[in-house]
Amino acid sequence: MLHVIPARHTKVIHFIRHGQGFHNVAGQRDAAEYLSYDYEDAHLTEYGWTQAEALNRHIGKLPQALHLDVVVVSPLTRAIETAVGAFSQRQWQQGEAKAPLMLAQTAEDGKRPARPAMSAAACPPFVCVETCREHLGRHPCDRRQPASHYRKHYPAVDFSLIETEEDVLWKREEREPKEHITARGLCFMQWLMQRPEARIAVVTHSSFLYYMMSQFGHAGAPLVKGELHRWYENCEMRTVVLSDSGGGGGNLDDLWFPGGHQQPKQGVAYLSNGTAA
């Protein structure tokens, strides 16, 4: 079942689930712990940081670099920490021109490990968006903190798309319906397709990924469907090609050359229909 689509109507998306959080450890012992406020907006465990750093090394050893244009990340702490661990290249040093990607944090038993400040140097830009948050409601681990908290602790991350200071999406007594999280996932995919970047990493959550991906791959072979629909492990990365044959998205085509008698103008980008951008 082959499909051919112009490259500019595609994007390469690297979907990553966050590393192990303290809520994951507690929830594996007893599922009732997911209702505990002890794990509100849970941090990564030390092992979760180890997972993120292992992903960092894996990416660094790939035969072809990812050449990411942007990292899109959920505003929950465990997702941002995973993105920092996976994509920051070194600790932040006093006097750097760029603000830290993450400030240093002290250890708190059962809550968070001590971590150094991490540098934003040589990193793609980080953009935080609420649309790719985890399944909303009831579980305090999925409730975000005030936006000002994240802006303070992650100075180099772009939080401009977070519209409210407080979390108005999470409801204490109401779990987000599956139909809603599925629709939210589709909206997120459409938003990615409309963005100008072609190579994107997304750091998000297991339930969100599961319900979002469940909408795709049904016309494909069982192997393809299985790869898309399988539950994500902590810090697992899978890469997909997102395309829109309806032409709803699309980037400038840097590879296209007009040929014939038309001579491209120096310094002008062209769409593949020959129109100057």
Secondary structure as UniProt FT lines:
FT   HELIX           7..9
FT   STRAND          10..17
FT   HELIX           22..29
FT   HELIX           31..35
FT   HELIX           37..39
FT   TURN            40..41
FT   HELIX           46..61
FT   STRAND          70..73
FT   HELIX           77..87
FT   TURN            94..95
FT   TURN            109..111
FT   TURN            121..122
FT   STRAND          126..128
FT   HELIX           130..132
FT   HELIX           140..142
FT   HELIX           147..153
FT   TURN            155..156
FT   TURN            160..161
FT   TURN            172..173
FT   HELIX           178..194
FT   STRAND          199..204
FT   HELIX           206..213
FT   TURN            214..215
FT   TURN            218..219
FT   HELIX           222..229
FT   TURN            234..235
FT   STRAND          237..243
FT   TURN            245..246
FT   TURN            260..261
FT   TURN            266..267
FT   TURN            272..273
//
